[in-house]
Amino acid sequence: MGEHTVSPLNCSVSEKDHHPPMPSRISDRVVYALFVGLCLLSNIPAMSFPQQWQYRRTISLNGTWEISTDGGQSWSTTVLPHIAPDGALRYRRIIRMDTASLHQQWHLATLGLGDIAEIFLNGRYAAQLVSYGFPTSTTLPSHLWRPGENVLELRLSTELRHTSFFGPQRLRGCFRELFLLGTSSTWIQRLEAYARSEQGGRLGRVSTTVTVTGTPSPAEPIQLRIRLLHPLDSTTVAEQLFPLTRLPQSVVAQLELANPQLWSPRTPVLYTLLVELLAGATPIDGARTLIGFRSIAIQSNDTTTLVTCNGERLNLYGVEHYTSAVSLPSAQSDAEIELLLAAGITAVRLRGNLPHPEWLWKCAQKGIALIVDLPVTELPPALLRQPTTRFLLEHYLRLLTPLLANPAIIALTLWQGLPEHPAVTAYEQIVHQRLRPFNLLFSAELYGGARSPQMPKLPLLFVRLHPPFVPAHATEQELQRWIPFQQKGTALVPVGGLPIAPRSERGYLVPYSAEAQAQWIWQLLTLCKARATAGALIWSWQDYRAARPLVSFPFATGSACSTGIIADAAAGSPRPAYAALQAFLQGDLEPIIPPGRPPWGVFPMHTLWATALLLFTGWMLNRSQRLRHTFWRALTRSSSFFADLRDGRFGDYGTSLLCLGVTGLSLAAFGSVLQEWLRLRPPWVILLWQLTPLRFLQDTIGWFLPRPWAQLLMNFCLWLLTLIAFAAFFVSIARLLQRRLSWNTGLVLLTWSSVPLMLPLPLLLVGERLMQEPILKILYAGALGITALWSFWRALYALHIVLRLRLWTIVLSTFWGLALLGIITFGVYETSRSLSAYLDYVISLWGLP
C-alpha cells in the first residue's frame, strides 16, 4: 500500500509511493494504465465504505498512536482501533511526508468513530470529522502539510445526550479503521446511489448523485463517466458520460436497464456501479459500489398484511442484532451468518451501534434482509423538539444515505413507543422527505399492551412481547390479547424473548431456563403463523449490553455473539432457543432439547428471611418477659408509654435496641421485595439513574441490587441512617421550642413508633410469588400502606406527648413542612429539562393520560 513505519508513532509516505506524473504520449499512457492496474490490486481496501474508492493512494492509520484523556497534559500509547471510556479524548501520531507526496490532496477517512473529531495538523485546525459511528471522510488542507514530520491530532468530543434509553452503550473513541486517502487536485467528494425495479421487474433504474470538487486542470477537460457492470462478466450494460464545466459540481444521473436480474433473499444478485473521473481519457479518481434491483412493498387483503419483495412474500422471521463489532468481520461473524442461513433466517433487525459495513455487505451477498433503527428512535417528544436533536438527525440521515445503496436494507425504524405528538409528526415528515426516493419501508415499534389511541400509520409495526411489557411465560390465550388487531396497510412483526437464568435448574418446567425459553419461543412462532403476521423476531437477553446494568435485564451473562444465536462463542454451539427457531423455519416438528445436569435450584430468599425473623422474634419474646411486656405496652398503650418516655422513666434501652434490629431487618426484607419488583420496571430504573449524580454511586447501586444479601444489608443501613436523621431533626426542633429532648429519647421514640411495620412480616413466607400474583400484590401493598400510615401517626402522637404540644399543631406543622418540601422538589423538576423529558417518556410507557 505504499506505507512503511518509521517508529511506533511514525507513518512515512515516501517518494516511491507517489504516483508518477501523467504521461503525455499514447504509448506511455498504455504503460501507465497497466501500472495503475497493478497498483489497484494491492492498493484498494476491502468493501468497507459504502463505496470502494478507485485510483486513490490508501494509507492505513491503524496501529500505535498516542492518547490523552486530560486535555493533552499527559500522553500514553494505544492501538487503533480503540474503544475508549467516556470523556474527551485526544489521539495523535507523527506522519512523515516527502516532497512528492505533498502534490496530492489528502483526505482523512474513518469507518466509524464517536461522535465528532476536531482535526489538527501540525498544531493548526484542519477540519471537522462528524461520524457518530458511520463511515465518513473529510479533506485536509494542503497548505498545512510540510515535508518531513507532521503531527496529526484528533480531538474527539461526545454529544452529552442519550440517543436511546434501552439501547447498548454507544462506542467511544476511534473504534474502527482509519485511513489517509490521496487524490489528485480534482476528486469525487460524495456518491449517493439507489436502484429500484419498476414495471413488475421489467425495468431497472439506477439513480446517482455525484459531487465533484477540487481544481480543474487547464490542459485536459474533466469528465464524469458512470457505468453499470454485469454481475457475472463485469461487462458494461449501461453507461453515461458527463462533461464538467465548473467545480464544484453535482451530477444527477439515471441509468436504465431492461429486464434486470432482481435481488431477493432467494437470488441475491448484485450489480456493480462504477463512477470514474476522467482527465481526458485517463481515470484520476473513482468509486464503485454494489447495488441490487428490488421492489419492497406492502400487500394487504381482508385478513392479512404482508411484506413483499419483487411481488413475492418476504417472511421477516429472524433475530435482533445488538452489535459491538469493532474491527473487520472475524471468523465468528462469518459463523454467525452461516448459522443464520442454516436456520433459514432471512431477516435481521439492527439496533444500537451500526455493525461494521463489511458485515452489511455480506448480508446483501448472502440474501439476508436488514431493518435499521435510526439512532434517535427512542427519544421522547420533549427532546425531539430541541434544535440540537434536529441537528443530530440531519447528520444521521446524511451519513446513513450512502449506506442505503445496499439492497439488503429494506426498512428503517423511525420511532419506538412514542405517543401521538406534533414533534413526532414533524420528525416523521423530515425523514420521509429526505428518504422518499429510496425504496424503503418505514416502521415503528410498540410495547405489548401499550394503550395507544390508534396504531401508527406506518407500513411496518414491531410489537415487543417480552417482560416487562408482557407477563413472563404468557400462555397462547394471553399472547393473543397482547398482539394488536391488524389494520389494513400495516404489517405486524412480534418481537419475543425471555431471559435465561445462568445458574438455574435446567428443564422445560423451570422458569427462565433454556428449555423453557425454547418452548415459549416455539409457542410464539406458531401463534404468529396462525395469526398470519408478517414474521417474528427473536430477541436474546444474554447479548444485550446495556449502558445501565439494571434496565430490565437482570439475567445478562455477558459475552456472546451479536445475534445471540451462539451460546458459547468459543465452541460455536447454538442456543436451544434457536434450535426451536430453526425447526420452525424448516418445517420440522418441535425439537426435544436434552436438559443439562440440574444444579441446585433458586432458594426462595424472602421465605428464608421471613422464617428466620419470625423464629428470632418469637424466641426473644418467649425468652424475655420484659421485652414482651414493653412491646405489648408500646403497641397498645401508647399514651402511658410515651409519657414515661417524656418523664425519663423508661430506661431499658436493651429492649429498644432489639426492637430496632428486628424492625430494621423487617423493613430490609420488605425493601428487598419492592426493589426486586422495581428492578424489572425500566421507567423507575431510568429515573433512578438520572437522579443519581455520580457514576460511582450508579455502579454501587448496580452492584448491590442484584445480590439479595447486599439488598438486605443496604436497606438495613438506610433504615438506620433515616432513623438517625429524623432523630436529629426532632432534637433540633425540641431545642428551638426550648423543650428537653435527648438523642436517646429521639431514637427510642422513633423505634417504638415504627412497631406496626413488623406486623406484615408473615406475608414474606409466601416467597417470590408475593410480587407475581395480583391478589398477593394488592394484599402486600395494602398491608404495608396501612402499617406505614399507622407508624407515621404514632410518631406524630409521640411528639405531641413528648414535646407537650397540641396534636393539631404537630399535624399541621408536619403537613406544612411536607408541602414546602414538595414545592421545592417541583421547582427543581421544572428547572430541569432533561428530567422533564424522561418523566414524559415514563408517562408514555405507562399509558397515563
N, C-alpha and C positions, 0 to 999 in steps of 0.2 A: 504494500500500500504506500510505499514511498515514505516510510517513517522509521526513524531509529531513535532509541532512547539514550540520552547522554548521561543522565543521572535519574534518581527516583523521581525528581520533580522537574525534569527537563524533557521537553519534546522538541525534536530537531526536524526542521524542514530544509533539506539540502538542495543545492542547485541541480543535482542529477535527478531529483524527483520532479522538477518543474517540467511542464510540457514544452517541447521545442517550439520555436516561433512558427507561425503559419507559413507553409511553403507557397511559393508563387507559381511554380511550373506544374504542369499536369502530372508528369511522372512523379515529382516529389509529393504531389497530393495523394497519389495512389499508395506510395510507401508510407506516408503519414497516416492514411486511413488504416492500413494494416497494423501499424504501430499502436494506434489508438485502440483498435480492436483487441490486440493482445493485452493492452493495459486494462481494458474493461473487464477481462476475465478475472483479474485479481483485485481490481480497484473498487468494484461495485459491491456495496454491502448487501446483506440479505433483505428480503422484502419485509422491512420493519416499519418504515414510514408508510403513511397512506399511499405514497407513490415511491418508486425506486428511481433515484437520480441517476442520470447518464452523463458521461463525459466530464465528470467532476473529480477533482482531487479529494479523496476521502482520508482523513487522518483521525484515527480513533484516539480519544482523550481518556479512555478508561485506564485505570491503573492507579499509581500512587499520587496523591495530592496532599496538600496541607489544609487543615481545617481549624477554624477558630470559632468558639462559642461565646466569647466575651468581647466582641466588637473589634477584634484584631490585636488585643493586648498580648495574647499568647497563642502559639500555633502548635499543632501536633499532626502527625501523619495519619492518613486514612486511605482506603482503597475505594475507588468508584467502580461500579455503582455502590451507593452508600445510603442506608436508611438511618436518619438522624432523629433524635428526640425533638420535643417541642422547643421553640425559641428561635431567635435569629441565628443564622449560620453564615459563615464565610468560607469559601473554598478558593485556593489559589494554586497556580502551577506556573513554572517557567517554561516558555516555548521559544526555541531558537529558530530564527528566520534568516535565510540567506538573501542576498540582493535579488536574485532571480525570482524568488517566491513572492517578493513584495509587489511584483507587477500584476499579481492576481487579486481578485476580490474574494475575501474570506467571509464565511458565514459560520455562525455557531448554531448547531442543531442538537436537539435532545429528543429522546423517545419518551421522556417524562421526568419532570421534577416538580416539587411543590413549594410554593404556588407561583411566586413571581421572583425573578432573579434580576438584580441590577448588575450589569456587566461593566467592569473597569479594566482598561487595558493600559498598562504602564502608569497606573495611578490616576488616570483620567476616565471620566464617564464615557462609555462607548454605546451602550444600547440597553434595552429592557427586554427580557425574555418572559412572556406570560405563558405559562404551561398548564397549571392546575392538573398535572398528571398526564396531559395529552402530548403527542408528538408536535413539535413546533420548531421554528428556526428564526434567526434574526441576522441582519447584516452588520458586520463590524466595520467602522470607518477605516479607510485605507491609510489616512494620514497619521493614525495613532500607532501603526506598526513601525518598527525600526529594525535595522539589521542587527543580528546578534540576539541577545536575550530580551525576551518580552515577558512581562508578568501579567498573566490572565487571572482576574479575580472575579468570583461570583458571590454576590451578597444576596442571600435568599431571605425573603420575608413571607410570613404566613398570614393569611386572612383570619383574623380572630373572630370567626363566626362559624356556626355549625351549618354544614350543607346537608346533614342528615342526623336525625336523632338516634335511630336504631342501627344505622349502618356501621361498618367497620371503621376503625380509626384511619383517617387519611394519612397517606405516607408522606414523610418529610425528607428533605434532602435531595441530592441528585441520585434518585433511586433507579434510574435506567440509563442506557448508554448515552454518551456524549460524543459529538463529532465536530471537527472542523471541515468545512466543505469549501474547496477552492474553485472559482469560476473565472471566466473572462470578464471584461468590463460590462458585458451585457448578459443577463441571465433571466431565467424563469423564476419569478418570485412566488407564485401561487398557482396551484392547479386544483380545480374542482370538476368532478365528472360524475354523472349518474346515467344509468341505462334503464330502459324500460321496453317492454314488448307491448305492441298495440295490434288492433285488428285481429284479436284472437290468436296472437303469436305469429301472424304472417309478416309483421313488420317490426324491426328492431330499431330503436332510436337512441343515439348517444348524444347527450348534451354536455358540453365542456365550456368552462370559463378559465382562460389562461391569462395571467397578468405577467407582462414582461417589463423589466425596468433595467436601468443602467445607462451607459453612454454608448450611442451607436458609433460604429466605425464609418468614417467618411469614405473609405476606399471601396467597401463592398456593401451591397444592400442587405438588410436584415429581413428574413422571412421566418414564418412560423408554419411548420408542417405537422399536421395531425393525421395519424394513421390508425386504422383498426386492423389487428392481425388475427388470423385464423387460429383457433386453439390447437390444431393438430400440426400443421406445417409452417405456421408463422408467416404465411403469405398475406399480402395486403388485400383486404376485402372492401375497404372504403378509405378515401384519402381526400384531404383538403389542404390548400396552400394559401397563406395569408401574408401579403407584404405589410411590413410595419413601417409606417411613415413618421411616427413620433414615439418618444419614450418618456415616461412610462405609458403603456397602452394595455387595455384589457380586450381580449378577443373572445367573443362568444360564438361558438360553432355548434353545428348539429350534423352528425353523421347518420345516414340511414342504411339499413341492411335488410334485404328481403329474405324472408324465411330463415331467421337465425336459429341456431341451436339454443334452446332455453335452459336456464339454470333452475334446478329444483333439488330438494334433498335426494331424490332418486337419481337424477342426472346432473351433477354439479359441474356444468360446462362453463369455463371461464375464458373470455376473450382478453387480448392484451391491447390496451390503448397506449400508443406511443406518441409523445409530443416532443418535437425537436425544434430547436432554434438554429437557424442556418445563417451563416455569413457567406453569401454567395451560394456555393453548393456544399460547403463544409459544415458539419454539425459542430456547434460550440457549446451547446447546453441542451439538456433534455430530461424528460421524466417519463416513466412508464408505470402503468397501474393495471390491475386486473379488474374486469367488470363482468357482469353477468346479466343477461336479458331475462327478466321475470316480471310477472304481474301479481301483486298481492292485493287481495280484495276480501270483502265480507259478503257471504251469501246467506240469505235468510229465506225460510219458508214459514209455514204456520206453526211449527213446533220447535225448530232448531235454528240456530245462527252459527255458522261455521266460518273458519278462515280458509281461503283457497289460494293456491299458488298455481298460476297459469291455468286457472279454471278447475283444478283438481283439489280435493280436500287435503288440507295440511293439518295433521293431528299434532297439537302442541303438547305432547307428553314428554316430560323431561325433568330437569333439575334446575335449581338456582345455584349460581356460581358466585361465591364470595372470594374475590381474588386478592392475593397478596404477592403474586408473582412479580419479581423484580427484573431478573436478567432474561436472556433468551430462553425459550422453552427447553426444558430438560427432558430426560427420558421419562420422568414421572408424568410430565404434561402429555407427552405422546401416548403413554399408557392410559391416561385418563380418556383421551379422545378415542382410543381403540376400544376401551371398555364401554364408552358411551355408544359407539357404533354397534358393538356386540350385543348390547342390551336392547337395541332398536330405538334408542333415544334420538329424536330429530329436532329438539328444541332445548335451548339453554337460556335462562334469563340471567343477565349480568347485573350485579348490584355492587355498590361500594366503589372501590377503585377500578377503573377500566383495566382489563387484562392487557398483557403485552400485545402489541399489534401483530406480531408473528402468530400468536395463538388465534387471533381473529381470522387471519388469512387461512390458517389450517382448517378452521371450521368451514370456511367457504369452499375450500378444496374437497373436504370430506362430506359436505352436504348437511351441515347442522345449522338450523335456523337460530338466530340470536335476537333477543329482546334486550334493549339497553335502557337503563334507568338514567334520566337526567340527574346530575348531581344535586339539584335543588328540589328533588322530588318531594321530600318530607318536610319542607319548611312550612311553618304556619302562615296564614294570610297576613298577620301583622308584620312579618319580616319580608314578605313578597312585595309589600308597598314601599319598602325603603329603596331609595335610589342606588345605594351600594349593591343591593341584591340584584337590581335590574342590570347594573354594570357587570356583575358576575355572570348573569345569564347571557348577556351578549357575548362575552368572551367564551363561555362554554359552547354556545352554538357555533361561533366562528371556528373554534378548534375542533369541534365534532364534525363539521360539514365535510372535510376531506375524507374522513373515515367512512362516510355513507356511500362511497363508491363500492364498498364491499356488499355484494348481493345477499350475503347471509344475514345482514341486519335488516329485519323485516318490520320491527316495531320499536317505538320509543314510549317509555312510561313518563307521562307528564307530571302526575301528582299522586300522592298516596294519603288516603284518609282525610283529605281536606274537605271542609264543609262548603256549602254554597256561599260565595263571597265575590264582590266585584274585583278584588285583587286577583283571585284565581281566574276569573274570566279574562281579565286583561293579560294575564300571564299566558293563558292558552292561545289568545289571539296573536301574541308575539311569536310563539313557537310555530303556529300554523302559517303565519305569513312568511317566516324565514325558511321553513322546510316544506312549503307547499309543492315545489317542483319534484321532490323526491317521492317515489312510490313507497310510502311507509304507512303503517297503521299507528295511530296514537292511542295510548292505553292509559288506564287509571287503575288504582288499587284501593279496595275497601277492606275493612276488617270484618270478619264474620259477625253477623248480628248487629252491625253498625246501624243506628237509627237515622237514616238519611231520608229526607222527604222524597227524593227521587234519585234514581240511578244516574250516573254521569252520562252525558250524551257523547260518548266516545266509542269507537268501534270495538275496542278490546277492554275487558274488565277482569282484573285479577281479584280473587276473594280469598283472604287468608283464613284458613280453617285449622288453627292450632292454638294451644294455650299461649297467652291468657285470654285470647279473644273468643275462643270456643272451649268448652269444658274438655279436659283431657279424657281420652278413651270414650268419646261420644259414640253412641250407637248409630246404626244406619238411620233410624227414625229421627234421632236428634240432629244428625247432619243434614237431613232433608230440610229441617226447619231453618238451618243457618245458610243454606245456599239460596240466594235470591231468585225470584222468578225471572226467566229470560224474557227480555224485551226485544222486539224486532230491531235489527241493526246493531246489536251489541252481543259479541261473543264472550261467553263466560269461561274462565280458566281458574278452577280452585287451586289453592296452594296449601299443602298439608305437610305435617311432620310432627313427630313427638320427640321429646328428649330421651336420652338413654342414660340411666344412672350407671356410671362406670364400675361401681363396686356392688351392684345389686345382684340379687339372686337371678339366675337365668331361668327362663321358662315363659310359655305363652300367657300364663295367668298372672305373671308377676308384673305389676305396673312399672312402666319406664324401662323395661328390659328390651334387648334387641329383638327377641321373638315377638313381644307384644307390639313393638313399633311396626315390624314387618306385617303382622296380621292386620293392624289398623290401616296401614297404607294400602294393603290389598282391598280392604273394605272400602276405602275412599275411592280407589281407582274403579272398582266395579260399580260404585254408585255414580261416578261421573260418566261411565259408559252408559248406564241405564238412563241418566238424565240427558244424554246426548250433548254434553258440553264440548267446547272446542278443544279440550285437552285437560291436563292436570300436571302440576309441577310438584316435585318432592323437595322438601327443604331439610337440610341437615343441621341439626342443632350443634353438633360437635365442631363443625368447621366455621362457626360464626365467631369471628374475632372482634368482639365489641370493644369500643374505646372505654366503656364503663363496664366493669366486670359483673354487675348485678342486674343489668337491664334484661329481665325476662329469661336469662339463660343460666340458671343455677347449676346445670349439669354439664357445662362445657368441659371437654377433656383436653383441649389444646391443639396439638399438632396433628394435621391430617391434610388431605388434598383439598383443592379448592371446590370441586363439585361434590365432595362428600361421598363419592362412590367407592373410595378405597378406605378400608378401616385401618389397615396397617400400611403406612407408606413404604416401609422397608420390604415387607413381604408381598405387598400388592394384592392382598386378599380383599374381595368385595364385601360390603356390609350385607347383613341379612335383609335389610330393608330394600336394597337394590336388587337382591335376588328375587324378591317379590315383584319389583317393577319390571325386571327383565322377563319373568314368567308371564306377566300380564301382557306386555307388548308383543311377545312372541306367540301369544295364544295358548300357552300351556296351562295346566292345572296349577292351583295354588301350591307352592313348594312347601314341603315339610322341612323345616330348618332344625338341625340337631342342636339341642340345648347343650351348653357347656357344663362344666363341673360347678354346681351351685355353691358359692361361698355362703358365709353367714348372712342372713337377711338383715334388713334395716330394723333396728330395735325402736319401738315407739318411745322416744325420749320423753315426750310430755307425760306419758303414763308413768315412766320411771321417776320423773321429778315429783309428780303429784303423790305417788305412793310413798316415796322417801319423806316428803314434807309432812304428809299426814301421819305416818308412823312416828316421826320425830316429835311432832306437835303433841300427839296423843301420849307418847312416852313421857314428855316433860310435864304435861298436865297431870298425869297419874302420879308422877314422882314427887312433884312439888305442890303441896296444898296451898302455899302462899301464892304461887303463880296462878293456880286455878281460881282462887278467891279473887285475886287482883284482876284477872282477865274478865271474870263474870261481872265484877263491880264496875269496871271501866266501860263495859258494853251496855249494861242495863241501868246503872245508877250514875249517870254522867255528872249530874249536878253536885252530889256529895264528893265524887272522886276529884273533880276539878277544883272544888272549893278547898279540899285538903291540899291539893297541889299548890293552890294560891297561898295558903297559910303556911306552907313549908312542912306539913305533917306527913308528906309522902317521901320517904327516904329510901325505899327499896329499889335501887337503880339496877340491881341484877335482873329482876323480872322485866324491867323496861328494856334492858339490853337483849334478853331472849325474845321478847315481843318484836323488837326492832329487827332482829335477824330473821325471824320467821316471816314477818311482813315483807321484808326486802326480798327474800327468796320467792315468796308467792308472787310478788309483783314482777320479779325477774322471769318467772315461768310464764306469767300472763303476757309479758312483753315479748318473749321469745315466740309464742304462738302468733301474736299480732305481727311481728316482724317477718315471720315465715310466710304469712299471708301477703303482707305488703311487698315482699321481695319479688313476688311474681306479678306485680302491678307496675308496668312501665311508667305511667304518669307520676306516681309517687317517687319512684327512684330518680326520675328526671329532676323533679323539684328538689329532692334531697341533694343531688349533685350540684345543682345550680346555687343552692343556698349554702353549700359548704365552701368556704373561701379558699382553703389551701389544698394543694394536691396531696400533701402528706396526710391531711385529715381524710380525704377521699380514699386514699389507699388503706388507711387504718380501718375505716368503716367497712370497706370492701373485704378486708381480711377477717374482721370479726363476724360479720353477719352470716356467712355460710357455715360457721362452726357452732354447733349447739352449745358446747360448754363455754365458748367465748361469748356467745349471746347472753348466757346466764350471768357470767361474771360482769359483762359490760352493763347490763340492766341493773344489777345489784349496786354497782358503783354509782350509776346515775341516780338511783334512788337515794343513796346516802348523801350525795352531793346536793340533790334537790332539798332534802330534809335540812341539811346544814344551812343552805342558803335561805330557806324560809325561816328557820330559827333565828338567824342573824337579822333578818328583816323585822321579825316580831320584837326582838330585843331592842332594836333601834327605835321602833315606834313607841314601845313602852317607855323608853328613856325620854323621848320627846314629850310624852304625856306625863312625865315625872311619876311614872309607876315603876315599881321594883320588879324586874323580871330577869332572872339569871339565864345563862346559856343552858344549863342542865334542865331548868324548868321548861324552856322553849322546846328543846329536843323531846323531852318526855311528853309534853303536851301534844306535839305533832305525832309522836309514835302511837299514843293511845287513842288519838283521834282517828287514825287510819286502821283501827282494828277490823272494821267491816270489810276491808279489802281482802281479808283472808277467807271470808265465807264462801266465795265461788270456787275455792281450791278443789273440791271434789270433781268439778267439771273436767279438770285436766286428766282424770282417769280414762276419759273417752279416747284420748290419744290424738293421732293426726287427723282422724275423721272429724274432729271438732270444727275445723275450718273448711270441710268439704260438703257436709250435709246442710241444706238450707235451714232445717229446723234447729239443728245444733248451733248454727251461726247466730240465729235470732236469740236463742236462749243464752248463748255466751255473751253477745253484745248487751242484751238486756240486763243480765246479772252484773256485769262489770259497770254498766251505766248507773244502775241503782246503788251499788255499793260505793261508787265514786262520789255520787251526789250525797250519800249518807255521810261519808267521811268528810266531805267538804263542809257540810252543815255542822258536824260535830266540832270541826276546827273553829268555825265562827262562834259556836256556842261556848267553846272553851275560852276563847278570847274575851267573850262577854263576861264570863265569871272571873277570870284571872285579872283582867285589866279594870274590872268594876265599871264597865261602860254599858250604856243601853244597847240592847241587842240590835235594834234597828239602826243605830249609829254604826255598828260594826258592819251590818249587811250593806247599808247604803254606801259606806266608805269603800267597801270591797268592790262593789259593782262600779262605783265611780272610777276606782283605780283600773279595773279591767277595761272599762270603756276608754279611758285615756290611753292605755296600752294598745288597744285595738285601733284607735285613731292614729297613733304614731306608726303602727305597723302598716296601716292603709296608706299613709303618706309615703312611706318608703316604697311600698308597692307601686304607687302611682308614678313615682320619680324614676323607676327602673323600667325602661322599655323592654329590656331583654326578658325580665321576669314576667311582664305582661304578655309578651309573645308566647312564652312557654305555658302560662296558665290558659291562654286561649286555645292552645293546642291540646291541653289536657281536657278542657271542656268539650272540645270537638270529639276527642276519643270517647269520652263518657256519654256523648249524645245528649248533653244537657241543653235545654233551650236557652 
